[in-house]
């Protein structure tokens, strides 16, 4: 169990770093490899409706949210369905990629929350979902500012 926890921790750290790896210089660059690996439509997954509902709710709350894309990478961290979006409240491009994670049960979500918090992540969580915000460079400040707005719009809880 200790080895798995270590492997999962290292993998999550890598994932959190990759999610927020975009800095100011990349804000106007072409999409990252992660975005290119995403499929153009998430409609085939049962959780895609929930991801789209989350994006629509955030848009209705005044945030600028891109269309959710299925993240094709296998996750060693969770059995969650993972979707990528960008979220911003400004006229400038988002400072990193945000993940919408739809979990199969509350136990999987609780494990994910504990791990993310231990690695310094910023997220907003609900009953069976988590919005994982980017944390590298300028993205951390943006995420700290956006997290309460996202939580209010979705009736979620900020996790830091």
TATAFEN-V363978 format. One record per residue. N is the residue number from 1. RES is the residue in one small letter. PHI is phi as a letter, one per 20 degrees, with the letter a starting at -180 (NA if undefined). D_CENTER is the distance of its C-alpha to the mean C-alpha in whole Angstrom. Layout:
# TATAFEN-V363978
n:N res:RES phi:PHI d_center:D_CENTER
n:N res:RES phi:PHI d_center:D_CENTER
This chain:
# TATAFEN-V363978
n:1 res:x phi:NA d_center:26
n:2 res:x phi:f d_center:26
n:3 res:x phi:f d_center:25
n:4 res:x phi:f d_center:22
n:5 res:x phi:f d_center:21
n:6 res:x phi:f d_center:21
n:7 res:x phi:f d_center:20
n:8 res:x phi:f d_center:17
n:9 res:x phi:f d_center:17
n:10 res:x phi:f d_center:17
n:11 res:x phi:f d_center:15
n:12 res:x phi:f d_center:12
n:13 res:x phi:g d_center:13
n:14 res:x phi:f d_center:14
n:15 res:x phi:f d_center:10
n:16 res:x phi:f d_center:9
n:17 res:x phi:f d_center:12
n:18 res:x phi:f d_center:11
n:19 res:x phi:f d_center:8
n:20 res:x phi:d d_center:10
n:21 res:x phi:f d_center:13
n:22 res:x phi:f d_center:14
n:23 res:x phi:d d_center:17
n:24 res:x phi:g d_center:19
n:25 res:x phi:f d_center:21
n:26 res:x phi:e d_center:18
n:27 res:x phi:g d_center:17
n:28 res:x phi:d d_center:20
n:29 res:x phi:f d_center:20
n:30 res:x phi:f d_center:20
n:31 res:x phi:g d_center:16
n:32 res:x phi:f d_center:15
n:33 res:x phi:f d_center:16
n:34 res:x phi:f d_center:13
n:35 res:x phi:f d_center:13
n:36 res:x phi:f d_center:16
n:37 res:x phi:e d_center:16
n:38 res:x phi:f d_center:14
n:39 res:x phi:e d_center:16
n:40 res:x phi:f d_center:17
n:41 res:x phi:c d_center:17
n:42 res:x phi:d d_center:15
n:43 res:x phi:f d_center:18
n:44 res:x phi:f d_center:20
n:45 res:x phi:e d_center:17
n:46 res:x phi:g d_center:18
n:47 res:x phi:f d_center:15
n:48 res:x phi:f d_center:14
n:49 res:x phi:f d_center:16
n:50 res:x phi:f d_center:14
n:51 res:x phi:f d_center:11
n:52 res:x phi:f d_center:13
n:53 res:x phi:f d_center:15
n:54 res:x phi:f d_center:12
n:55 res:x phi:f d_center:11
n:56 res:x phi:f d_center:15
n:57 res:x phi:f d_center:15
n:58 res:x phi:f d_center:13
n:59 res:x phi:f d_center:16
n:60 res:x phi:f d_center:19
n:61 res:x phi:e d_center:18
n:62 res:x phi:n d_center:18
n:63 res:x phi:e d_center:15
n:64 res:x phi:e d_center:15
n:65 res:x phi:c d_center:12
n:66 res:x phi:f d_center:12
n:67 res:x phi:f d_center:13
n:68 res:x phi:f d_center:11
n:69 res:x phi:d d_center:11
n:70 res:x phi:f d_center:12
n:71 res:x phi:e d_center:11
n:72 res:x phi:e d_center:14
n:73 res:x phi:f d_center:14
n:74 res:x phi:f d_center:15
n:75 res:x phi:d d_center:13
n:76 res:x phi:e d_center:16
n:77 res:x phi:e d_center:13
n:78 res:x phi:a d_center:13
n:79 res:x phi:e d_center:15
n:80 res:x phi:f d_center:12
n:81 res:x phi:e d_center:11
n:82 res:x phi:d d_center:8
n:83 res:x phi:c d_center:7
n:84 res:x phi:d d_center:7
n:85 res:x phi:b d_center:7
n:86 res:x phi:d d_center:9
n:87 res:x phi:c d_center:10
n:88 res:x phi:b d_center:13
n:89 res:x phi:c d_center:16
n:90 res:x phi:c d_center:18
n:91 res:x phi:e d_center:20
n:92 res:x phi:e d_center:19
n:93 res:x phi:g d_center:16
n:94 res:x phi:g d_center:13
n:95 res:x phi:e d_center:13
n:96 res:x phi:r d_center:10
n:97 res:x phi:e d_center:7
n:98 res:x phi:d d_center:4
n:99 res:x phi:d d_center:2
n:100 res:x phi:d d_center:5
n:101 res:x phi:d d_center:7
n:102 res:x phi:d d_center:10
n:103 res:x phi:e d_center:13
n:104 res:x phi:f d_center:16
n:105 res:x phi:a d_center:18
n:106 res:x phi:f d_center:17
n:107 res:x phi:f d_center:18
n:108 res:x phi:f d_center:16
n:109 res:x phi:f d_center:13
n:110 res:x phi:f d_center:16
n:111 res:x phi:f d_center:16
n:112 res:x phi:f d_center:12
n:113 res:x phi:g d_center:12
n:114 res:x phi:g d_center:15
n:115 res:x phi:f d_center:14
n:116 res:x phi:f d_center:11
n:117 res:x phi:f d_center:14
n:118 res:x phi:f d_center:16
n:119 res:x phi:d d_center:15
n:120 res:x phi:n d_center:14
n:121 res:x phi:f d_center:10
n:122 res:x phi:c d_center:9
n:123 res:x phi:b d_center:7
n:124 res:x phi:c d_center:9
n:125 res:x phi:c d_center:10
n:126 res:x phi:c d_center:13
n:127 res:x phi:f d_center:15
n:128 res:x phi:c d_center:14
n:129 res:x phi:b d_center:10
n:130 res:x phi:b d_center:7
n:131 res:x phi:d d_center:4
n:132 res:x phi:e d_center:3
n:133 res:x phi:e d_center:5
n:134 res:x phi:f d_center:7
n:135 res:x phi:c d_center:10
n:136 res:x phi:e d_center:13
n:137 res:x phi:l d_center:16
n:138 res:x phi:f d_center:16
n:139 res:x phi:g d_center:12
n:140 res:x phi:f d_center:13
n:141 res:x phi:f d_center:15
n:142 res:x phi:f d_center:14
n:143 res:x phi:f d_center:11
n:144 res:x phi:f d_center:13
n:145 res:x phi:f d_center:15
n:146 res:x phi:f d_center:12
n:147 res:x phi:g d_center:11
n:148 res:x phi:f d_center:15
n:149 res:x phi:f d_center:15
n:150 res:x phi:f d_center:12
n:151 res:x phi:f d_center:13
n:152 res:x phi:f d_center:17
n:153 res:x phi:f d_center:16
n:154 res:x phi:d d_center:14
n:155 res:x phi:l d_center:17
n:156 res:x phi:d d_center:14
n:157 res:x phi:c d_center:14
n:158 res:x phi:f d_center:13
n:159 res:x phi:d d_center:12
n:160 res:x phi:c d_center:14
